[in-house]
Amino acid sequence: MIENVTLVAFSLLFFKHFVADFLLQGPYQFLNKGNYGHPGGILHAVIQAVGTLLVLVPYLGYSAVLLYLAIAECVIHYHVDWAKMSLNVKMDWKCDKSKEFWWLVGFDQYLHYMTYAAMLLIYFG
């Protein structure tokens, strides 16, 4: 059974993800995520990880485990986005012409949410 604390943590992470992935992501980030190692893609992943700490530390309290999970999220988020962008470019999928583009966006979001599930599973045991 899912406890309220876990459900609240999921909700906080989902809200953070919406803000960081859509509202705070400018052209410098989304235009460069497909270039491996570009600061724009790294910045986007760091914003995600910092956001995780900003929403979870006030709720769960600081712990080294939470810090390590945020660092892992940063690395995973970066690589998921880089792979998505690289595949879009390789396959020449466009948002206005390719259903596969939208399938990949959905899969990208799914992987991010599964990352949050894994993080909370590790955190709560």
C-alpha positions as CSV (number, residue, x, y, z in Angstrom):
1,M,0.0,0.0,0.0
2,I,1.3,3.5,-0.9
3,E,1.6,5.7,2.1
4,N,0.6,9.3,2.1
5,V,4.2,10.5,2.5
6,T,5.2,8.6,-0.7
7,L,2.3,10.0,-2.6
8,V,3.1,13.5,-1.6
9,A,6.7,13.0,-2.5
10,F,5.7,11.7,-6.0
11,S,3.4,14.7,-6.4
12,L,6.1,17.1,-5.5
13,L,8.5,15.5,-8.0
14,F,5.9,15.5,-10.7
15,F,5.2,19.2,-10.1
16,K,8.9,20.0,-10.0
17,H,9.4,18.1,-13.3
18,F,6.7,20.1,-15.0
19,V,8.2,23.4,-13.9
20,A,11.8,22.4,-14.7
21,D,11.1,20.5,-17.9
22,F,8.7,22.9,-19.5
23,L,8.5,26.3,-17.8
24,L,12.2,26.8,-17.0
25,Q,13.7,25.2,-20.0
26,G,14.7,27.9,-22.5
27,P,16.2,27.6,-26.0
28,Y,19.7,27.5,-24.7
29,Q,18.8,24.2,-23.0
30,F,16.4,22.5,-25.5
31,L,18.4,23.4,-28.6
32,N,21.6,22.0,-27.2
33,K,20.5,18.8,-25.3
34,G,21.4,16.7,-28.4
35,N,25.1,17.9,-28.3
36,Y,26.7,15.6,-25.8
37,G,28.4,17.5,-23.1
38,H,27.0,20.9,-24.1
39,P,26.5,23.2,-21.1
40,G,22.8,23.8,-22.1
41,G,22.0,20.1,-21.6
42,I,24.0,19.9,-18.4
43,L,22.3,23.0,-17.1
44,H,18.9,21.5,-17.8
45,A,19.8,18.3,-15.8
46,V,21.3,20.3,-13.0
47,I,18.1,22.4,-12.7
48,Q,16.1,19.1,-12.4
49,A,18.4,17.8,-9.6
50,V,18.4,21.1,-7.7
51,G,14.6,21.2,-8.1
52,T,14.3,17.8,-6.6
53,L,16.3,19.0,-3.5
54,L,14.2,22.2,-3.3
55,V,10.9,20.3,-3.2
56,L,11.9,17.2,-1.2
57,V,14.3,18.6,1.5
58,P,11.7,20.8,3.1
59,Y,9.3,17.8,3.2
60,L,11.6,14.9,4.0
61,G,14.6,16.7,5.6
62,Y,18.1,16.7,4.3
63,S,20.0,13.4,4.0
64,A,23.1,12.2,2.1
65,V,20.9,9.6,0.5
66,L,18.6,12.3,-0.9
67,L,21.7,14.2,-2.2
68,Y,23.1,11.1,-3.9
69,L,19.7,10.4,-5.5
70,A,19.5,13.9,-6.9
71,I,23.0,13.5,-8.4
72,A,21.9,10.2,-9.9
73,E,18.8,11.8,-11.2
74,C,20.9,14.6,-12.8
75,V,23.0,12.0,-14.7
76,I,20.1,9.9,-15.7
77,H,18.0,12.9,-16.8
78,Y,20.8,14.2,-18.9
79,H,21.3,10.9,-20.7
80,V,17.6,10.3,-21.3
81,D,17.2,13.7,-22.9
82,W,20.4,13.4,-24.9
83,A,19.3,10.0,-26.3
84,K,15.9,11.4,-27.1
85,M,17.3,14.4,-29.0
86,S,19.9,12.3,-30.7
87,L,17.3,9.8,-32.0
88,N,15.0,12.6,-33.1
89,V,17.8,14.1,-35.2
90,K,19.0,10.8,-36.6
91,M,15.4,9.8,-37.6
92,D,14.5,13.3,-38.7
93,W,11.3,13.2,-36.6
94,K,9.5,16.5,-36.5
95,C,6.8,17.5,-34.1
96,D,4.4,18.6,-36.9
97,K,5.1,15.6,-39.2
98,S,5.9,12.5,-37.2
99,K,3.8,10.5,-34.8
100,E,7.1,8.9,-33.7
101,F,8.3,12.3,-32.4
102,W,5.4,12.3,-29.9
103,W,5.8,8.7,-29.0
104,L,9.4,9.5,-28.1
105,V,8.4,12.5,-26.1
106,G,6.0,10.3,-24.2
107,F,8.6,7.6,-23.7
108,D,11.1,10.3,-22.5
109,Q,8.5,11.5,-19.9
110,Y,7.8,7.9,-18.8
111,L,11.5,7.3,-18.2
112,H,11.7,10.5,-16.1
113,Y,8.8,9.4,-14.0
114,M,10.2,5.9,-13.6
115,T,13.4,7.5,-12.4
116,Y,11.3,9.2,-9.7
117,A,9.7,5.9,-8.8
118,A,13.1,4.3,-8.4
119,M,14.4,7.2,-6.4
120,L,11.5,7.0,-3.9
121,L,11.8,3.2,-3.8
122,I,15.4,3.5,-2.8
123,Y,14.7,6.4,-0.4
124,F,11.8,4.7,1.4
125,G,13.2,1.2,1.1
